[in-house]
């Protein structure tokens, strides 16, 4: 029997949340290259399945890490990505992208 769209969404959502959680747990023991690869894996999974909010956050996190981002910021982004996995699928209006990014800035105290 084929999966319904809802089942597929829930499966991808739980995969994203699982990958985010695993990366957060592994963070203290990971090399920067492993962190970047983990973020990229999440970003691609999100992009391929219409989780635009997660994709946007992952993309910005990749930039932050590449620019020497500190680990506290990484955890904050990962928390936001986990939250964003629950956002509606599909294209993300610019205002929503800004809202997700602002939520990270607020969590970081900027």
Secondary structure, 3 states (H helix, E strand, C coil): CCCCHHHHHHHHHHHHHHHHHHHHHHHHHCCHHHHHHHHHHHHHHHHHCCEHHHHHHHHHHHHHHHCCCCHHHHHHHHHHHHHHCCCCCECCCHHHHHHHHHHHHHHHCC
